[in-house]
Amino acid sequence: MIIDRDVEIPMSDGIILKADIYRPETTQKVPVILAGGPYGKGVKYQEHYKRLWDSLVEMHPDVLKNSSKQYLTWETVDPEIWVPWGYACVRFDSRGAGRSEGYLDIFSPRETEDFAAVIEWSGSQEWSNGAVGLNGISYYAINQWQVAALKPKHLKAMIPWEGAADHYRDWARHGGILSNYFMEFWFPSQVLAIQNGNPAGPIDHWLSEERGEEHLSTGPKTLSERQRKESHSHTLENFRARELDDEWYQNRSPNWENVEVPFLSAASWAGFGLHPRGNFEAFTQAKSSEKWLEAHPGRHEEWFYLEYGMQLQKRFFDYYLKGEKNGWDSEPKVWLNLRRPFSNDVELRKENEWPLNRTNWTKLFIHADQGGSLKWEGSIKKSQIDFSAESRGITILSEPLEKETEITGPLVAKLFVSSSTMDCDIFITMQAFSETGNEVYFQGTVDPRTPLAQGWLRASHRKLDLEKSIFWRPYHSHDEKQMLIPNEVYELDIEIWPQSVILPKGYQIGINVSGQDFDRPGESVGDYMPCRGSGPFLHNDPYDRPKEIFGGNTTIYSGGIYNSYILLPIIPSN
């Protein structure tokens, strides 16, 4: 394997980005697997993310079994696997990150323009066959959607693995509510820690070994604290300052009409709070005619590195980047790994569309009387139930299921609500319970006890974009605030992110409705971040949610003209 480190790639404004290149020892031209971002091309997965790496190896001792794992970085492909498969692997530090100079502004138009330039550079090298594929997790997936919309000519295919897309709806503001907590710890620890010029950055062991002296992954120059503050954007402050979906967010989100490249969109069932909405939206909205959707459970980076995920990626790229006639083009467009309660086993089922055409869209009505219940029929009797926004809200259960029931697809809540104040935030969580009363939960991308599904909406953001809304996925415009008159009733349509579960006969469906993040009592089950059901994707910023507005009482109405319900995607048994 030929390794070239700190390769300089000039940008149109004179800024130099740095890349590491791993490629086969051959005279034949080879396709490129490319990834770029702010996490440091010279930062070892096993060191900077030691806790996560140790956990992955403990769960899967045979992970990447054909590799020494000595060239791994966080959320990118392993060159020791891909180079023998006949690919060049290019990893570059984005502008202002790692060893690349410039102003650090994550997901900005400038960063996306840089990415397109690196794609064209990679496809033009003498060792390249001109076919560039993008592959990576999270940040290295999000920026794929963005750059694909620029249509660089050497980009031939991509695999955004667990990648958000809509900067406003997927990440910054869920239903208009600021998602602050994740940004508060992620940005300093994973981005600013690797900012270019940081003298406390991790050592680049690979570069140091090659050159016989110590080199920082954030070098070669160091900047003062003041210089570093002046050299990066303040993303959370931008989130706080922008409650509505304005040009700043839109410039950091893809135009689906311009995304035409073939792609495989890999989603996590339990990643709500950040990524999966983008993966599902991409499949339904992107203009690409050659596109596939895959969905899986488990921890964030887990399935990317398991044999199933590796072979899936290889077969896709072999077809599009090497031109191998391996039958990929004949594969069904949707691959669903179906979940069952209290089991890590999954069933892979291939489908042809999303949502599934045979879906029986079924309303599960809220009955607010006598403490609340969920029933398959509505009521003519008007009733109501209320809760304090500062409490854990209310949990409403269905009757035991009369037969095994598969729920696979997006969900919607139709709620009629009033508030004692001029606004309220609605947090809705879908749960399920066994015959013995045990809650059904799954390993999430971060939280080990993730409920089935979640959705959010700020009542003043209830306005729908009727052109973009679909009955199974309401689309809120977030272009104006419509404040509430206290104690008046308002109709809310709440998007709940897609999920899949097969519930046995006798199980009960539960809906928790509250005015704050879903939160189980007791100790957090996470070892380094809050994990009480919503993981780190919390909405608890006092600036965004002042108590005098969002700390009142909320009332849910049912029956008569106020038939509140949950729309479930029930899949008939064969």
VENPEBEL-V748247 format. One line per field, one symbol per residue. burial: 1 if it has 24 or more other ideal C-beta (glycine too) atoms within 12 Angstrom, else 0. A space follows every 50 residues. Layout:
# VENPEBEL-V748247
burial: ???
This chain:
# VENPEBEL-V748247
burial: 10111110101000111111111100000111111111111111111110 01101100010011001000111111111111101111111111111111 11111111111111111111111010111111111111111111111111 01011111111111111111111111111111110110011111111100 11111110000000111111001000010011101101100111100111 11111100111111111111111111111111111101011111111111 11111101110111111111110000010000111111111000010000 10011100101111111100011110011000111110100111111100 10001111111111111111111111111111100000111111111111 11111111111111000001011111010001010000111111111111 11110011111111111111000001001111111111111001100011 111111111001111111111000
